[in-house]
Amino acid sequence: MKLISLIFLLSFSIMSNAQNNFKATQIKFERVEKAYKEKWKTLQKFVKADGFGNDFSMLVNAYKAEGKLEIWLKNNSDKKYKLFRTYDFCAHSGKLGPKVIEGDGQTPEGFYYINVFNPMSNFHLSLGVNYPNSVDLARTGKDRKPGSDIYIHGNCVTVGCIPLTDEKIKEVYILGVEARNSGQEKIPVNIYPFKMTEGNLKKYGPQFPSQVSFWKTLQPAYLNFEKHKNLADIKEVKGKYIVR
């Protein structure tokens, strides 16, 4: 029993150190260090004022038509997310509808997670999302390139990404580092064409009739989050999103 307890404590210590090391590694980069010096003290006050402790998780909802990026947080011990900040896109690329192929200039639509923290980005700081996923690949089809390198970033230019100003990406990047450092391996990034109400489907559906069937596969996750303030169980099954 003592040996098992020792192994558990050692494993927990290694996991904790790995998490803490993520922030320590990031903050060694000049831009991240500067972002923390400029933003974290004030941002941390708002984090605490909103009831979040030192260990929180993060979720991102982005709406293309509205040009809004929402940052939702929750304590790791809580079940529900709470809206913390809303940022405006500072530029747009493409039109409504998902990204299909390399070079189409489209911003993806679907359910992703942050898979890259780039402290030396050409666009100040950037957070990469795991596009393309299996749904995207099925849409693009065989022997065609779906494109890649989709980021939330600064510098206010875009060809398919989600651009914020440098000042705003500093805040989003820091919050992502804090969430990742608290043990959140995958920070969800849900990219919608618009807020997926019935009214908006009726508004945009006639303008983009070929997208309606796909958009209806996104709507259940949006409605679930609106109701429960937590991420639905979303599966990628045979080129489609299934919400359970």
C-alpha positions in Angstrom: 0.0 0.0 0.0 2.9 2.4 0.9 4.5 1.7 -2.5 1.2 2.4 -4.4 0.7 5.6 -2.4 4.3 6.6 -3.2 3.8 5.9 -6.9 0.6 7.9 -7.0 2.2 10.9 -5.3 5.2 10.7 -7.6 2.9 10.6 -10.7 0.8 13.5 -9.4 4.0 15.5 -8.8 5.2 14.8 -12.3 1.9 15.8 -13.8 1.8 19.0 -11.7 5.4 19.9 -12.7 4.6 19.3 -16.4 1.6 21.7 -16.1 3.5 24.3 -14.3 6.4 23.9 -16.8 4.1 24.9 -19.6 3.7 28.4 -18.3 7.3 28.6 -17.3 8.4 27.6 -20.8 6.0 30.0 -22.5 7.0 33.0 -20.4 10.6 32.6 -21.4 9.6 34.0 -24.8 9.9 37.7 -25.0 6.4 38.4 -26.4 4.7 36.2 -23.8 6.7 37.7 -21.0 5.8 41.2 -22.1 2.1 40.2 -22.5 2.1 39.0 -18.9 3.8 42.1 -17.6 1.3 44.3 -19.5 -2.0 42.4 -19.1 -2.0 39.7 -16.4 -2.2 41.9 -13.2 -5.3 43.6 -14.4 -6.7 40.6 -16.1 -6.2 38.5 -13.0 -8.2 41.0 -11.0 -11.2 40.5 -13.3 -10.7 36.7 -13.3 -10.9 36.7 -9.5 -13.8 39.2 -9.4 -15.8 36.9 -11.6 -15.3 34.1 -9.1 -12.6 32.1 -10.8 -9.7 30.7 -8.8 -6.1 29.9 -9.9 -7.2 26.7 -11.8 -9.7 27.3 -14.5 -10.7 25.9 -17.9 -11.4 27.8 -21.0 -13.8 27.5 -24.0 -13.9 29.6 -27.1 -17.0 30.3 -29.2 -16.5 32.3 -32.4 -19.3 33.7 -34.7 -18.3 34.7 -38.2 -21.3 36.8 -39.2 -21.3 38.7 -35.9 -17.5 38.9 -35.9 -17.3 38.0 -32.3 -15.0 35.7 -30.3 -16.2 34.7 -26.8 -14.0 33.5 -24.0 -15.8 31.4 -21.5 -14.2 30.2 -18.2 -15.1 27.8 -15.4 -13.3 26.7 -12.3 -12.1 23.1 -12.7 -14.3 22.1 -9.9 -17.5 23.6 -11.5 -19.7 22.2 -14.2 -20.8 25.4 -16.0 -18.8 27.9 -18.0 -19.4 31.6 -17.6 -18.8 34.3 -20.2 -15.7 36.2 -19.3 -14.8 38.3 -22.4 -16.1 39.1 -25.9 -13.6 40.3 -28.5 -14.3 41.6 -32.0 -12.7 40.1 -35.1 -10.6 43.0 -36.6 -10.8 41.6 -40.1 -12.8 39.0 -42.1 -12.0 36.5 -44.8 -14.2 34.6 -47.2 -17.9 34.2 -46.7 -20.3 32.1 -44.6 -19.8 28.4 -45.0 -17.0 26.0 -44.0 -13.5 25.9 -45.4 -13.3 23.3 -48.2 -10.0 23.4 -49.9 -6.6 25.0 -49.7 -6.6 28.6 -50.9 -10.3 29.3 -50.7 -9.8 32.0 -48.1 -12.6 30.5 -45.9 -12.6 30.4 -42.1 -13.5 26.9 -41.0 -16.8 26.1 -39.2 -17.1 23.3 -36.8 -15.7 21.9 -33.5 -12.0 22.1 -32.8 -9.5 22.6 -30.0 -6.3 24.6 -29.6 -3.3 22.5 -30.6 -0.6 25.1 -31.0 0.7 27.9 -28.8 3.0 30.0 -31.0 4.9 32.7 -29.1 7.0 33.6 -32.1 4.2 34.0 -34.6 4.4 36.3 -37.7 1.1 37.6 -36.4 2.4 38.6 -32.9 1.0 35.7 -30.9 -1.1 32.9 -32.2 -3.2 29.9 -31.1 -3.6 27.2 -33.6 -6.7 25.1 -34.0 -6.7 21.4 -35.2 -8.2 22.1 -38.6 -8.6 19.9 -40.6 -10.5 17.3 -38.6 -12.2 14.2 -40.0 -15.3 16.1 -40.9 -13.3 18.6 -42.9 -11.3 15.9 -44.7 -14.5 14.1 -45.7 -15.9 17.4 -47.1 -12.7 18.1 -49.1 -12.5 14.7 -50.6 -9.7 12.5 -51.7 -6.7 13.8 -53.7 -7.5 17.4 -52.7 -5.8 19.5 -50.1 -8.1 20.9 -47.3 -5.6 23.6 -46.3 -4.1 24.0 -42.8 -2.6 26.6 -40.4 -5.7 28.1 -39.0 -5.0 30.3 -36.0 -6.5 32.9 -33.7 -3.9 35.6 -33.9 -2.9 39.2 -33.8 -1.8 41.7 -36.5 -5.3 42.2 -37.9 -4.8 40.5 -41.3 -6.3 37.2 -42.3 -6.8 34.6 -45.1 -9.0 32.1 -43.3 -7.9 32.7 -39.7 -9.6 34.7 -36.9 -7.6 37.9 -36.3 -7.7 40.1 -33.3 -5.6 43.1 -32.5 -2.2 42.6 -30.9 -3.6 43.9 -27.6 -6.5 41.5 -27.6 -4.5 38.4 -28.6 -2.2 39.1 -25.6 -5.2 38.6 -23.3 -6.6 35.6 -25.1 -3.1 34.0 -25.3 -2.5 34.5 -21.5 -5.8 33.0 -20.6 -5.0 30.0 -22.8 -1.7 29.5 -21.2 -3.3 29.7 -17.7 -5.9 27.1 -18.6 -3.3 24.8 -20.2 -1.1 25.2 -17.2 -4.0 24.2 -15.0 -4.2 20.9 -16.8 -6.6 21.5 -19.7 -5.1 19.5 -22.5 -7.6 20.6 -25.1 -9.2 24.0 -25.1 -12.4 23.8 -27.2 -12.8 26.2 -30.1 -16.2 26.2 -31.6 -16.5 28.2 -34.8 -20.1 28.9 -36.0 -21.2 30.8 -39.1 -23.5 32.8 -36.8 -25.4 32.4 -33.5 -27.4 29.4 -34.4 -30.9 30.4 -33.5 -33.9 29.4 -35.6 -34.2 33.1 -36.6 -30.7 33.2 -38.0 -31.1 29.9 -39.8 -34.1 31.4 -41.6 -32.2 34.6 -42.3 -29.0 33.1 -43.7 -30.4 29.8 -45.1 -31.9 31.3 -48.2 -28.7 33.1 -49.0 -26.6 29.9 -48.6 -29.0 27.0 -49.3 -26.1 24.5 -49.9 -24.9 25.0 -46.4 -28.2 24.5 -44.5 -27.9 20.8 -44.0 -24.4 21.2 -42.6 -25.4 24.1 -40.4 -28.1 22.0 -38.9 -25.5 19.5 -37.6 -23.8 22.4 -35.7 -27.0 23.8 -34.2 -27.6 21.0 -31.5 -24.2 21.7 -29.9 -24.9 25.5 -29.9 -28.3 25.0 -28.3 -26.9 22.6 -25.8 -24.3 25.1 -24.7 -26.9 27.9 -24.5 -29.0 25.7 -22.2 -26.3 24.0 -20.1 -23.3 26.2 -20.4 -21.1 23.2 -21.0 -19.7 21.5 -24.0 -21.9 18.8 -25.5 -20.6 15.3 -26.3 -19.6 15.9 -29.9 -18.5 13.0 -32.1 -17.1 12.9 -35.6 -18.8 10.0 -37.3 -18.5 9.3 -41.1 -17.9 12.9 -42.0 -20.5 14.4 -39.8 -20.9 15.9 -36.3 -23.1 13.9 -34.0 -24.2 15.5 -30.7 -25.2 13.2 -27.9 
